[in-house]
Protein backbone atom coordinates (compact mmCIF):
# COMPACT_ATOMS: atom_id res chain seq x y z
CA UNK A 1 0.00 0.00 0.00
CA UNK A 2 1.29 3.47 -0.85
CA UNK A 3 2.11 5.60 2.18
CA UNK A 4 0.77 9.12 2.71
CA UNK A 5 4.12 10.84 1.99
CA UNK A 6 4.47 8.84 -1.23
CA UNK A 7 0.94 9.80 -2.28
CA UNK A 8 1.76 13.41 -1.45
CA UNK A 9 4.92 13.31 -3.58
CA UNK A 10 2.99 11.68 -6.39
CA UNK A 11 0.35 14.40 -6.24
CA UNK A 12 3.02 17.10 -6.27
CA UNK A 13 4.67 15.40 -9.21
CA UNK A 14 1.42 15.44 -11.15
CA UNK A 15 0.87 19.10 -10.35
CA UNK A 16 4.45 20.02 -11.25
CA UNK A 17 4.05 18.21 -14.56
CA UNK A 18 0.85 20.14 -15.23
CA UNK A 19 2.45 23.46 -14.30
CA UNK A 20 5.73 22.99 -16.17
CA UNK A 21 4.89 20.61 -18.95
CA UNK A 22 1.85 22.22 -20.53
CA UNK A 23 0.66 25.65 -21.50
CA UNK A 24 2.52 28.74 -22.60
CA UNK A 25 5.30 30.01 -20.34
CA UNK A 26 4.92 33.51 -18.83
CA UNK A 27 5.90 36.23 -21.30
CA UNK A 28 9.08 37.28 -19.50
CA UNK A 29 10.25 33.66 -19.23
CA UNK A 30 10.09 32.90 -22.95
CA UNK A 31 13.50 32.29 -24.45
CA UNK A 32 13.30 34.89 -27.18
CA UNK A 33 11.97 37.49 -24.77
CA UNK A 34 14.74 36.78 -22.25
CA UNK A 35 17.38 36.96 -24.97
CA UNK A 36 15.84 40.20 -26.23
CA UNK A 37 15.92 41.71 -22.73
CA UNK A 38 19.59 40.85 -22.32
CA UNK A 39 20.45 42.35 -25.71
CA UNK A 40 18.36 45.45 -25.00
CA UNK A 41 19.98 45.96 -21.59
CA UNK A 42 23.47 45.63 -23.07
CA UNK A 43 22.49 48.12 -25.79
CA UNK A 44 21.24 50.60 -23.19
CA UNK A 45 24.45 50.27 -21.18
CA UNK A 46 26.52 50.75 -24.34
CA UNK A 47 24.48 53.77 -25.43
CA UNK A 48 24.79 55.32 -21.97
CA UNK A 49 28.57 54.84 -21.95
CA UNK A 50 29.02 56.29 -25.43
CA UNK A 51 26.76 59.30 -24.98
CA UNK A 52 28.02 60.18 -21.50
CA UNK A 53 31.69 59.52 -22.23
CA UNK A 54 31.99 61.19 -25.64
CA UNK A 55 29.08 63.66 -25.72
CA UNK A 56 28.83 64.57 -22.05
CA UNK A 57 25.10 63.86 -21.81
CA UNK A 58 23.60 63.55 -18.33
CA UNK A 59 20.63 61.29 -17.60
CA UNK A 60 20.17 62.32 -13.97
CA UNK A 61 16.85 63.97 -13.15
CA UNK A 62 16.51 67.02 -10.92
CA UNK A 63 14.63 65.31 -8.11
CA UNK A 64 14.93 68.00 -5.43
CA UNK A 65 11.76 69.95 -6.44
CA UNK A 66 9.77 66.71 -6.36
CA UNK A 67 11.18 65.79 -2.95
CA UNK A 68 10.37 69.23 -1.56
CA UNK A 69 6.84 68.95 -2.90
CA UNK A 70 6.38 65.55 -1.20
CA UNK A 71 7.92 66.80 2.06
CA UNK A 72 5.38 69.61 2.06
CA UNK A 73 2.64 67.11 2.89
CA UNK A 74 4.40 66.07 6.09
CA UNK A 75 3.22 62.78 7.60
CA UNK A 76 0.21 62.81 5.29
CA UNK A 77 2.48 62.12 2.30
CA UNK A 78 3.65 58.63 3.36
CA UNK A 79 0.14 57.73 4.60
CA UNK A 80 -1.46 58.65 1.29
CA UNK A 81 1.31 56.90 -0.62
CA UNK A 82 0.87 53.67 1.36
CA UNK A 83 -2.86 53.84 0.65
CA UNK A 84 -2.26 54.29 -3.08
CA UNK A 85 0.21 51.41 -3.05
CA UNK A 86 -2.35 49.18 -1.35
CA UNK A 87 -5.05 50.15 -3.85
CA UNK A 88 -2.69 49.31 -6.73
CA UNK A 89 -2.68 45.72 -5.45
CA UNK A 90 -6.46 45.55 -5.21
CA UNK A 91 -6.98 47.05 -8.66
CA UNK A 92 -4.68 45.05 -10.93
CA UNK A 93 -4.74 47.41 -13.97
CA UNK A 94 -2.83 49.99 -11.89
CA UNK A 95 0.91 49.39 -12.63
CA UNK A 96 3.27 49.20 -9.66
CA UNK A 97 6.57 50.12 -11.34
CA UNK A 98 5.94 53.91 -11.65
CA UNK A 99 4.90 53.99 -7.97
CA UNK A 100 8.14 52.25 -6.95
CA UNK A 101 10.20 54.70 -8.99
CA UNK A 102 8.34 57.67 -7.52
CA UNK A 103 9.04 56.35 -4.02
CA UNK A 104 12.74 56.11 -4.79
CA UNK A 105 12.80 59.68 -6.10
CA UNK A 106 10.84 61.04 -3.14
CA UNK A 107 12.29 59.20 -0.16
CA UNK A 108 15.40 57.34 -1.29
CA UNK A 109 16.09 53.60 -1.20
CA UNK A 110 15.44 52.91 2.51
CA UNK A 111 12.26 54.85 3.30
CA UNK A 112 11.01 54.36 -0.26
CA UNK A 113 11.27 50.58 0.07
CA UNK A 114 9.73 50.70 3.55
CA UNK A 115 6.68 52.66 2.39
CA UNK A 116 6.25 50.49 -0.70
CA UNK A 117 6.44 47.32 1.37
CA UNK A 118 3.90 48.68 3.86
CA UNK A 119 1.46 49.39 1.04
CA UNK A 120 2.09 46.08 -0.69
CA UNK A 121 1.65 44.03 2.49
CA UNK A 122 -1.54 45.93 3.36
CA UNK A 123 -2.95 45.52 -0.15
CA UNK A 124 -1.96 41.85 -0.29
CA UNK A 125 -3.64 41.17 3.05
CA UNK A 126 -6.85 42.89 1.92
CA UNK A 127 -6.86 41.02 -1.40
CA UNK A 128 -6.24 37.71 0.40
CA UNK A 129 -9.13 38.24 2.80
CA UNK A 130 -11.49 39.39 0.05
CA UNK A 131 -10.75 36.22 -1.91
CA UNK A 132 -10.93 34.07 1.25
CA UNK A 133 -14.26 35.60 2.25
CA UNK A 134 -16.01 35.63 -1.12
CA UNK A 135 -14.03 33.49 -3.56
CA UNK A 136 -12.87 30.24 -1.93
CA UNK A 137 -16.18 28.49 -2.32
CA UNK A 138 -16.18 29.32 -6.04
CA UNK A 139 -12.72 27.85 -6.75
CA UNK A 140 -13.99 24.31 -7.57
CA UNK A 141 -16.47 25.83 -9.99
CA UNK A 142 -13.76 27.84 -11.72
CA UNK A 143 -11.11 25.15 -12.15
CA UNK A 144 -12.89 21.93 -11.18
CA UNK A 145 -13.05 20.13 -7.85
CA UNK A 146 -10.08 17.86 -8.64
CA UNK A 147 -7.83 20.73 -9.69
CA UNK A 148 -8.92 22.80 -6.69
CA UNK A 149 -7.92 19.94 -4.41
CA UNK A 150 -4.56 19.69 -6.18
CA UNK A 151 -3.92 23.41 -5.77
CA UNK A 152 -4.66 23.16 -2.05
CA UNK A 153 -2.42 20.11 -1.77
CA UNK A 154 0.43 21.89 -3.55
CA UNK A 155 0.18 24.95 -1.31
CA UNK A 156 -0.09 22.93 1.90
CA UNK A 157 2.79 20.59 1.04
CA UNK A 158 5.16 23.27 -0.23
CA UNK A 159 4.08 25.87 2.29
CA UNK A 160 5.18 29.44 1.73
CA UNK A 161 7.68 28.53 -0.98
CA UNK A 162 4.97 28.76 -3.63
CA UNK A 163 4.11 32.32 -2.60
CA UNK A 164 7.74 33.33 -2.05
CA UNK A 165 8.98 32.30 -5.49
CA UNK A 166 5.90 33.67 -7.19
CA UNK A 167 6.70 37.04 -5.62
CA UNK A 168 10.41 36.81 -6.42
CA UNK A 169 10.02 36.15 -10.14
CA UNK A 170 9.70 39.48 -11.97
CA UNK A 171 7.71 37.74 -14.72
CA UNK A 172 4.77 37.16 -12.36
CA UNK A 173 2.43 40.04 -11.57
CA UNK A 174 2.24 40.75 -7.83
CA UNK A 175 -1.43 41.59 -7.71
CA UNK A 176 -3.30 38.42 -8.69
CA UNK A 177 -1.18 36.15 -6.47
CA UNK A 178 -2.88 37.48 -3.35
CA UNK A 179 -6.35 36.74 -4.74
CA UNK A 180 -5.34 33.24 -5.86
CA UNK A 181 -3.71 32.47 -2.51
CA UNK A 182 -6.89 33.59 -0.75
CA UNK A 183 -8.84 30.96 -2.66
CA UNK A 184 -6.58 28.15 -1.45
CA UNK A 185 -6.20 26.58 1.98
CA UNK A 186 -2.89 28.29 2.80
CA UNK A 187 -2.94 29.87 6.29
CA UNK A 188 -2.94 33.68 6.29
CA UNK A 189 0.16 33.97 8.51
CA UNK A 190 2.16 31.75 6.13
CA UNK A 191 0.96 33.72 3.12
CA UNK A 192 1.72 37.16 4.53
CA UNK A 193 5.20 36.30 5.87
CA UNK A 194 6.45 34.58 2.72
CA UNK A 195 4.69 37.11 0.52
CA UNK A 196 6.52 39.97 2.24
CA UNK A 197 9.86 38.16 2.03
CA UNK A 198 9.33 37.45 -1.66
CA UNK A 199 8.32 41.03 -2.48
CA UNK A 200 11.26 42.64 -0.70
CA UNK A 201 13.98 42.09 -3.30
CA UNK A 202 12.11 43.10 -6.48
CA UNK A 203 10.54 46.07 -4.69
CA UNK A 204 13.90 47.27 -3.37
CA UNK A 205 15.44 46.93 -6.84
CA UNK A 206 12.71 49.07 -8.41
CA UNK A 207 12.94 51.70 -5.66
CA UNK A 208 16.73 51.85 -5.97
CA UNK A 209 16.30 52.32 -9.72
CA UNK A 210 14.04 55.30 -9.03
CA UNK A 211 16.47 56.74 -6.51
CA UNK A 212 19.26 56.40 -9.07
CA UNK A 213 17.36 58.62 -11.51
CA UNK A 214 17.79 61.50 -9.06
CA UNK A 215 21.37 60.73 -8.06
CA UNK A 216 23.41 58.74 -10.55
CA UNK A 217 22.00 56.96 -13.59
CA UNK A 218 24.57 54.20 -13.10
CA UNK A 219 22.65 53.19 -9.98
CA UNK A 220 19.54 52.78 -12.12
CA UNK A 221 21.51 50.72 -14.63
CA UNK A 222 22.84 48.49 -11.84
CA UNK A 223 19.30 47.95 -10.52
CA UNK A 224 18.12 47.17 -14.05
CA UNK A 225 20.96 44.68 -14.39
CA UNK A 226 19.87 42.94 -11.19
CA UNK A 227 16.30 42.75 -12.50
CA UNK A 228 17.44 41.24 -15.80
CA UNK A 229 19.71 38.80 -13.96
CA UNK A 230 16.79 37.54 -11.85
CA UNK A 231 14.69 37.05 -14.98
CA UNK A 232 17.52 35.10 -16.66
CA UNK A 233 17.98 32.92 -13.57
CA UNK A 234 14.21 32.38 -13.27
CA UNK A 235 13.97 31.43 -16.93
CA UNK A 236 16.90 29.00 -16.62
CA UNK A 237 15.26 27.26 -13.64
CA UNK A 238 11.87 27.24 -15.39
CA UNK A 239 13.15 25.63 -18.61
CA UNK A 240 15.35 23.16 -16.73
CA UNK A 241 12.43 21.96 -14.61
CA UNK A 242 10.11 21.98 -17.60
CA UNK A 243 12.58 19.80 -19.48
CA UNK A 244 12.79 17.38 -16.57
CA UNK A 245 9.00 17.13 -16.39
CA UNK A 246 8.81 16.27 -20.07
CA UNK A 247 7.66 19.70 -21.22
CA UNK A 248 10.60 19.98 -23.56
CA UNK A 249 9.64 16.85 -25.40
CA UNK A 250 7.67 16.26 -28.53
CA UNK A 251 4.48 17.79 -27.23
CA UNK A 252 6.05 21.19 -26.59
CA UNK A 253 9.11 21.17 -28.79
CA UNK A 254 7.52 23.26 -31.49
CA UNK A 255 6.22 25.74 -28.98
CA UNK A 256 9.51 25.93 -27.11
CA UNK A 257 11.42 26.57 -30.29
CA UNK A 258 9.16 29.52 -31.07
CA UNK A 259 9.56 31.16 -27.67
Short mmCIF file of the C-alpha atoms (twelve columns), coordinates in Angstrom:
data_MODEL
# 
_entry.id   MODEL 
# 
loop_
_atom_site.group_PDB 
_atom_site.id 
_atom_site.type_symbol 
_atom_site.label_atom_id 
_atom_site.label_alt_id 
_atom_site.label_comp_id 
_atom_site.label_asym_id 
_atom_site.label_seq_id 
_atom_site.Cartn_x 
_atom_site.Cartn_y 
_atom_site.Cartn_z 
_atom_site.pdbx_PDB_model_num 
ATOM 1   C CA . UNK A 1   0.000   0.000  0.000   1 
ATOM 2   C CA . UNK A 2   1.285   3.472  -0.846  1 
ATOM 3   C CA . UNK A 3   2.114   5.596  2.184   1 
ATOM 4   C CA . UNK A 4   0.769   9.124  2.711   1 
ATOM 5   C CA . UNK A 5   4.124   10.839 1.993   1 
ATOM 6   C CA . UNK A 6   4.472   8.844  -1.227  1 
ATOM 7   C CA . UNK A 7   0.942   9.804  -2.282  1 
ATOM 8   C CA . UNK A 8   1.760   13.410 -1.454  1 
ATOM 9   C CA . UNK A 9   4.919   13.311 -3.575  1 
ATOM 10  C CA . UNK A 10  2.994   11.678 -6.393  1 
ATOM 11  C CA . UNK A 11  0.355   14.398 -6.239  1 
ATOM 12  C CA . UNK A 12  3.015   17.098 -6.274  1 
ATOM 13  C CA . UNK A 13  4.673   15.399 -9.207  1 
ATOM 14  C CA . UNK A 14  1.418   15.441 -11.150 1 
ATOM 15  C CA . UNK A 15  0.872   19.104 -10.346 1 
ATOM 16  C CA . UNK A 16  4.447   20.022 -11.253 1 
ATOM 17  C CA . UNK A 17  4.049   18.215 -14.562 1 
ATOM 18  C CA . UNK A 18  0.851   20.142 -15.232 1 
ATOM 19  C CA . UNK A 19  2.446   23.461 -14.303 1 
ATOM 20  C CA . UNK A 20  5.729   22.986 -16.174 1 
ATOM 21  C CA . UNK A 21  4.888   20.606 -18.953 1 
ATOM 22  C CA . UNK A 22  1.845   22.219 -20.526 1 
ATOM 23  C CA . UNK A 23  0.662   25.647 -21.500 1 
ATOM 24  C CA . UNK A 24  2.515   28.737 -22.599 1 
ATOM 25  C CA . UNK A 25  5.303   30.015 -20.336 1 
ATOM 26  C CA . UNK A 26  4.923   33.513 -18.829 1 
ATOM 27  C CA . UNK A 27  5.897   36.227 -21.301 1 
ATOM 28  C CA . UNK A 28  9.084   37.277 -19.499 1 
ATOM 29  C CA . UNK A 29  10.248  33.658 -19.230 1 
ATOM 30  C CA . UNK A 30  10.088  32.902 -22.948 1 
ATOM 31  C CA . UNK A 31  13.504  32.285 -24.450 1 
ATOM 32  C CA . UNK A 32  13.300  34.891 -27.180 1 
ATOM 33  C CA . UNK A 33  11.969  37.493 -24.768 1 
ATOM 34  C CA . UNK A 34  14.740  36.778 -22.248 1 
ATOM 35  C CA . UNK A 35  17.381  36.962 -24.967 1 
ATOM 36  C CA . UNK A 36  15.845  40.198 -26.227 1 
ATOM 37  C CA . UNK A 37  15.918  41.709 -22.731 1 
ATOM 38  C CA . UNK A 38  19.589  40.851 -22.320 1 
ATOM 39  C CA . UNK A 39  20.451  42.345 -25.712 1 
ATOM 40  C CA . UNK A 40  18.365  45.449 -24.999 1 
ATOM 41  C CA . UNK A 41  19.979  45.960 -21.595 1 
ATOM 42  C CA . UNK A 42  23.466  45.634 -23.071 1 
ATOM 43  C CA . UNK A 43  22.490  48.119 -25.793 1 
ATOM 44  C CA . UNK A 44  21.241  50.604 -23.190 1 
ATOM 45  C CA . UNK A 45  24.449  50.272 -21.183 1 
ATOM 46  C CA . UNK A 46  26.518  50.753 -24.344 1 
ATOM 47  C CA . UNK A 47  24.476  53.774 -25.427 1 
ATOM 48  C CA . UNK A 48  24.791  55.318 -21.970 1 
ATOM 49  C CA . UNK A 49  28.566  54.841 -21.950 1 
ATOM 50  C CA . UNK A 50  29.020  56.287 -25.428 1 
ATOM 51  C CA . UNK A 51  26.761  59.302 -24.977 1 
ATOM 52  C CA . UNK A 52  28.019  60.185 -21.503 1 
ATOM 53  C CA . UNK A 53  31.689  59.522 -22.234 1 
ATOM 54  C CA . UNK A 54  31.986  61.192 -25.644 1 
ATOM 55  C CA . UNK A 55  29.078  63.657 -25.717 1 
ATOM 56  C CA . UNK A 56  28.833  64.570 -22.049 1 
ATOM 57  C CA . UNK A 57  25.097  63.864 -21.808 1 
ATOM 58  C CA . UNK A 58  23.600  63.553 -18.335 1 
ATOM 59  C CA . UNK A 59  20.634  61.288 -17.596 1 
ATOM 60  C CA . UNK A 60  20.172  62.321 -13.967 1 
ATOM 61  C CA . UNK A 61  16.847  63.974 -13.149 1 
ATOM 62  C CA . UNK A 62  16.510  67.024 -10.920 1 
ATOM 63  C CA . UNK A 63  14.631  65.312 -8.109  1 
ATOM 64  C CA . UNK A 64  14.926  68.002 -5.428  1 
ATOM 65  C CA . UNK A 65  11.757  69.945 -6.437  1 
ATOM 66  C CA . UNK A 66  9.769   66.706 -6.359  1 
ATOM 67  C CA . UNK A 67  11.183  65.792 -2.948  1 
ATOM 68  C CA . UNK A 68  10.374  69.234 -1.561  1 
ATOM 69  C CA . UNK A 69  6.836   68.949 -2.896  1 
ATOM 70  C CA . UNK A 70  6.380   65.553 -1.202  1 
ATOM 71  C CA . UNK A 71  7.922   66.802 2.056   1 
ATOM 72  C CA . UNK A 72  5.376   69.613 2.062   1 
ATOM 73  C CA . UNK A 73  2.640   67.109 2.892   1 
ATOM 74  C CA . UNK A 74  4.403   66.066 6.092   1 
ATOM 75  C CA . UNK A 75  3.220   62.783 7.596   1 
ATOM 76  C CA . UNK A 76  0.212   62.806 5.292   1 
ATOM 77  C CA . UNK A 77  2.480   62.124 2.297   1 
ATOM 78  C CA . UNK A 78  3.646   58.629 3.359   1 
ATOM 79  C CA . UNK A 79  0.142   57.735 4.605   1 
ATOM 80  C CA . UNK A 80  -1.464  58.648 1.286   1 
ATOM 81  C CA . UNK A 81  1.314   56.898 -0.617  1 
ATOM 82  C CA . UNK A 82  0.865   53.670 1.357   1 
ATOM 83  C CA . UNK A 83  -2.862  53.837 0.655   1 
ATOM 84  C CA . UNK A 84  -2.257  54.295 -3.082  1 
ATOM 85  C CA . UNK A 85  0.211   51.407 -3.050  1 
ATOM 86  C CA . UNK A 86  -2.351  49.179 -1.347  1 
ATOM 87  C CA . UNK A 87  -5.053  50.152 -3.846  1 
ATOM 88  C CA . UNK A 88  -2.695  49.305 -6.732  1 
ATOM 89  C CA . UNK A 89  -2.677  45.718 -5.450  1 
ATOM 90  C CA . UNK A 90  -6.459  45.551 -5.210  1 
ATOM 91  C CA . UNK A 91  -6.983  47.051 -8.655  1 
ATOM 92  C CA . UNK A 92  -4.680  45.051 -10.932 1 
ATOM 93  C CA . UNK A 93  -4.744  47.413 -13.966 1 
ATOM 94  C CA . UNK A 94  -2.826  49.995 -11.894 1 
ATOM 95  C CA . UNK A 95  0.908   49.392 -12.626 1 
ATOM 96  C CA . UNK A 96  3.272   49.198 -9.660  1 
ATOM 97  C CA . UNK A 97  6.568   50.123 -11.344 1 
ATOM 98  C CA . UNK A 98  5.936   53.906 -11.648 1 
ATOM 99  C CA . UNK A 99  4.898   53.988 -7.974  1 
ATOM 100 C CA . UNK A 100 8.136   52.248 -6.952  1 
ATOM 101 C CA . UNK A 101 10.204  54.704 -8.990  1 
ATOM 102 C CA . UNK A 102 8.344   57.673 -7.515  1 
ATOM 103 C CA . UNK A 103 9.040   56.346 -4.018  1 
ATOM 104 C CA . UNK A 104 12.739  56.108 -4.794  1 
ATOM 105 C CA . UNK A 105 12.797  59.676 -6.104  1 
ATOM 106 C CA . UNK A 106 10.844  61.038 -3.141  1 
ATOM 107 C CA . UNK A 107 12.293  59.199 -0.156  1 
ATOM 108 C CA . UNK A 108 15.399  57.343 -1.291  1 
ATOM 109 C CA . UNK A 109 16.087  53.598 -1.201  1 
ATOM 110 C CA . UNK A 110 15.436  52.908 2.509   1 
ATOM 111 C CA . UNK A 111 12.263  54.849 3.298   1 
ATOM 112 C CA . UNK A 112 11.008  54.357 -0.259  1 
ATOM 113 C CA . UNK A 113 11.267  50.584 0.069   1 
ATOM 114 C CA . UNK A 114 9.728   50.696 3.554   1 
ATOM 115 C CA . UNK A 115 6.682   52.661 2.387   1 
ATOM 116 C CA . UNK A 116 6.251   50.486 -0.702  1 
ATOM 117 C CA . UNK A 117 6.437   47.323 1.366   1 
ATOM 118 C CA . UNK A 118 3.898   48.685 3.859   1 
ATOM 119 C CA . UNK A 119 1.455   49.389 1.045   1 
ATOM 120 C CA . UNK A 120 2.094   46.078 -0.685  1 
ATOM 121 C CA . UNK A 121 1.654   44.034 2.486   1 
ATOM 122 C CA . UNK A 122 -1.539  45.930 3.363   1 
ATOM 123 C CA . UNK A 123 -2.951  45.519 -0.146  1 
ATOM 124 C CA . UNK A 124 -1.962  41.854 -0.287  1 
ATOM 125 C CA . UNK A 125 -3.641  41.170 3.053   1 
ATOM 126 C CA . UNK A 126 -6.845  42.891 1.916   1 
ATOM 127 C CA . UNK A 127 -6.857  41.015 -1.404  1 
ATOM 128 C CA . UNK A 128 -6.245  37.713 0.398   1 
ATOM 129 C CA . UNK A 129 -9.133  38.235 2.803   1 
ATOM 130 C CA . UNK A 130 -11.494 39.395 0.047   1 
ATOM 131 C CA . UNK A 131 -10.751 36.217 -1.910  1 
ATOM 132 C CA . UNK A 132 -10.927 34.070 1.245   1 
ATOM 133 C CA . UNK A 133 -14.257 35.600 2.252   1 
ATOM 134 C CA . UNK A 134 -16.007 35.631 -1.120  1 
ATOM 135 C CA . UNK A 135 -14.025 33.494 -3.559  1 
ATOM 136 C CA . UNK A 136 -12.868 30.243 -1.925  1 
ATOM 137 C CA . UNK A 137 -16.185 28.493 -2.318  1 
ATOM 138 C CA . UNK A 138 -16.182 29.319 -6.037  1 
ATOM 139 C CA . UNK A 139 -12.719 27.849 -6.754  1 
ATOM 140 C CA . UNK A 140 -13.993 24.314 -7.573  1 
ATOM 141 C CA . UNK A 141 -16.467 25.834 -9.995  1 
ATOM 142 C CA . UNK A 142 -13.764 27.836 -11.720 1 
ATOM 143 C CA . UNK A 143 -11.110 25.148 -12.146 1 
ATOM 144 C CA . UNK A 144 -12.894 21.931 -11.180 1 
ATOM 145 C CA . UNK A 145 -13.052 20.130 -7.855  1 
ATOM 146 C CA . UNK A 146 -10.081 17.862 -8.643  1 
ATOM 147 C CA . UNK A 147 -7.828  20.734 -9.695  1 
ATOM 148 C CA . UNK A 148 -8.921  22.798 -6.688  1 
ATOM 149 C CA . UNK A 149 -7.916  19.937 -4.406  1 
ATOM 150 C CA . UNK A 150 -4.563  19.694 -6.180  1 
ATOM 151 C CA . UNK A 151 -3.924  23.407 -5.771  1 
ATOM 152 C CA . UNK A 152 -4.665  23.163 -2.055  1 
ATOM 153 C CA . UNK A 153 -2.420  20.111 -1.771  1 
ATOM 154 C CA . UNK A 154 0.428   21.889 -3.548  1 
ATOM 155 C CA . UNK A 155 0.181   24.948 -1.309  1 
ATOM 156 C CA . UNK A 156 -0.087  22.930 1.899   1 
ATOM 157 C CA . UNK A 157 2.790   20.587 1.043   1 
ATOM 158 C CA . UNK A 158 5.160   23.266 -0.233  1 
ATOM 159 C CA . UNK A 159 4.079   25.873 2.286   1 
ATOM 160 C CA . UNK A 160 5.178   29.444 1.728   1 
ATOM 161 C CA . UNK A 161 7.685   28.534 -0.983  1 
ATOM 162 C CA . UNK A 162 4.969   28.760 -3.632  1 
ATOM 163 C CA . UNK A 163 4.106   32.316 -2.597  1 
ATOM 164 C CA . UNK A 164 7.736   33.330 -2.055  1 
ATOM 165 C CA . UNK A 165 8.981   32.301 -5.486  1 
ATOM 166 C CA . UNK A 166 5.898   33.671 -7.192  1 
ATOM 167 C CA . UNK A 167 6.702   37.040 -5.624  1 
ATOM 168 C CA . UNK A 168 10.407  36.813 -6.419  1 
ATOM 169 C CA . UNK A 169 10.022  36.151 -10.140 1 
ATOM 170 C CA . UNK A 170 9.697   39.477 -11.967 1 
ATOM 171 C CA . UNK A 171 7.707   37.736 -14.718 1 
ATOM 172 C CA . UNK A 172 4.774   37.159 -12.362 1 
ATOM 173 C CA . UNK A 173 2.425   40.038 -11.568 1 
ATOM 174 C CA . UNK A 174 2.238   40.750 -7.829  1 
ATOM 175 C CA . UNK A 175 -1.432  41.586 -7.713  1 
ATOM 176 C CA . UNK A 176 -3.297  38.424 -8.685  1 
ATOM 177 C CA . UNK A 177 -1.183  36.150 -6.469  1 
ATOM 178 C CA . UNK A 178 -2.882  37.482 -3.353  1 
ATOM 179 C CA . UNK A 179 -6.348  36.740 -4.736  1 
ATOM 180 C CA . UNK A 180 -5.344  33.239 -5.863  1 
ATOM 181 C CA . UNK A 181 -3.714  32.473 -2.506  1 
ATOM 182 C CA . UNK A 182 -6.886  33.589 -0.745  1 
ATOM 183 C CA . UNK A 183 -8.836  30.957 -2.663  1 
ATOM 184 C CA . UNK A 184 -6.577  28.154 -1.451  1 
ATOM 185 C CA . UNK A 185 -6.200  26.580 1.982   1 
ATOM 186 C CA . UNK A 186 -2.890  28.288 2.795   1 
ATOM 187 C CA . UNK A 187 -2.937  29.866 6.292   1 
ATOM 188 C CA . UNK A 188 -2.937  33.677 6.295   1 
ATOM 189 C CA . UNK A 189 0.160   33.969 8.506   1 
ATOM 190 C CA . UNK A 190 2.155   31.752 6.133   1 
ATOM 191 C CA . UNK A 191 0.959   33.717 3.119   1 
ATOM 192 C CA . UNK A 192 1.717   37.162 4.530   1 
ATOM 193 C CA . UNK A 193 5.202   36.299 5.867   1 
ATOM 194 C CA . UNK A 194 6.450   34.579 2.716   1 
ATOM 195 C CA . UNK A 195 4.692   37.112 0.525   1 
ATOM 196 C CA . UNK A 196 6.520   39.975 2.242   1 
ATOM 197 C CA . UNK A 197 9.856   38.161 2.027   1 
ATOM 198 C CA . UNK A 198 9.335   37.450 -1.660  1 
ATOM 199 C CA . UNK A 199 8.316   41.031 -2.479  1 
ATOM 200 C CA . UNK A 200 11.259  42.641 -0.696  1 
ATOM 201 C CA . UNK A 201 13.983  42.092 -3.300  1 
ATOM 202 C CA . UNK A 202 12.109  43.096 -6.485  1 
ATOM 203 C CA . UNK A 203 10.538  46.067 -4.688  1 
ATOM 204 C CA . UNK A 204 13.901  47.271 -3.374  1 
ATOM 205 C CA . UNK A 205 15.444  46.926 -6.842  1 
ATOM 206 C CA . UNK A 206 12.709  49.075 -8.410  1 
ATOM 207 C CA . UNK A 207 12.936  51.703 -5.664  1 
ATOM 208 C CA . UNK A 208 16.728  51.854 -5.970  1 
ATOM 209 C CA . UNK A 209 16.298  52.324 -9.719  1 
ATOM 210 C CA . UNK A 210 14.037  55.303 -9.034  1 
ATOM 211 C CA . UNK A 211 16.473  56.740 -6.511  1 
ATOM 212 C CA . UNK A 212 19.261  56.402 -9.070  1 
ATOM 213 C CA . UNK A 213 17.359  58.621 -11.513 1 
ATOM 214 C CA . UNK A 214 17.793  61.496 -9.065  1 
ATOM 215 C CA . UNK A 215 21.369  60.726 -8.064  1 
ATOM 216 C CA . UNK A 216 23.409  58.744 -10.553 1 
ATOM 217 C CA . UNK A 217 22.003  56.958 -13.590 1 
ATOM 218 C CA . UNK A 218 24.569  54.205 -13.102 1 
ATOM 219 C CA . UNK A 219 22.652  53.186 -9.978  1 
ATOM 220 C CA . UNK A 220 19.544  52.779 -12.119 1 
ATOM 221 C CA . UNK A 221 21.511  50.719 -14.628 1 
ATOM 222 C CA . UNK A 222 22.835  48.486 -11.836 1 
ATOM 223 C CA . UNK A 223 19.298  47.946 -10.519 1 
ATOM 224 C CA . UNK A 224 18.120  47.166 -14.046 1 
ATOM 225 C CA . UNK A 225 20.955  44.676 -14.392 1 
ATOM 226 C CA . UNK A 226 19.873  42.941 -11.185 1 
ATOM 227 C CA . UNK A 227 16.297  42.749 -12.496 1 
ATOM 228 C CA . UNK A 228 17.443  41.239 -15.803 1 
ATOM 229 C CA . UNK A 229 19.706  38.795 -13.963 1 
ATOM 230 C CA . UNK A 230 16.794  37.538 -11.848 1 
ATOM 231 C CA . UNK A 231 14.691  37.055 -14.981 1 
ATOM 232 C CA . UNK A 232 17.515  35.104 -16.661 1 
ATOM 233 C CA . UNK A 233 17.980  32.924 -13.565 1 
ATOM 234 C CA . UNK A 234 14.210  32.378 -13.268 1 
ATOM 235 C CA . UNK A 235 13.967  31.427 -16.931 1 
ATOM 236 C CA . UNK A 236 16.895  29.004 -16.616 1 
ATOM 237 C CA . UNK A 237 15.265  27.263 -13.639 1 
ATOM 238 C CA . UNK A 238 11.874  27.241 -15.392 1 
ATOM 239 C CA . UNK A 239 13.152  25.634 -18.606 1 
ATOM 240 C CA . UNK A 240 15.348  23.163 -16.726 1 
ATOM 241 C CA . UNK A 241 12.433  21.962 -14.607 1 
ATOM 242 C CA . UNK A 242 10.112  21.984 -17.600 1 
ATOM 243 C CA . UNK A 243 12.584  19.797 -19.483 1 
ATOM 244 C CA . UNK A 244 12.795  17.378 -16.568 1 
ATOM 245 C CA . UNK A 245 9.005   17.131 -16.389 1 
ATOM 246 C CA . UNK A 246 8.811   16.270 -20.069 1 
ATOM 247 C CA . UNK A 247 7.658   19.699 -21.216 1 
ATOM 248 C CA . UNK A 248 10.597  19.977 -23.558 1 
ATOM 249 C CA . UNK A 249 9.643   16.845 -25.404 1 
ATOM 250 C CA . UNK A 250 7.673   16.256 -28.531 1 
ATOM 251 C CA . UNK A 251 4.483   17.787 -27.225 1 
ATOM 252 C CA . UNK A 252 6.055   21.187 -26.592 1 
ATOM 253 C CA . UNK A 253 9.107   21.166 -28.791 1 
ATOM 254 C CA . UNK A 254 7.518   23.259 -31.486 1 
ATOM 255 C CA . UNK A 255 6.224   25.738 -28.978 1 
ATOM 256 C CA . UNK A 256 9.514   25.930 -27.113 1 
ATOM 257 C CA . UNK A 257 11.417  26.573 -30.286 1 
ATOM 258 C CA . UNK A 258 9.160   29.517 -31.073 1 
ATOM 259 C CA . UNK A 259 9.563   31.163 -27.667 1 
# 
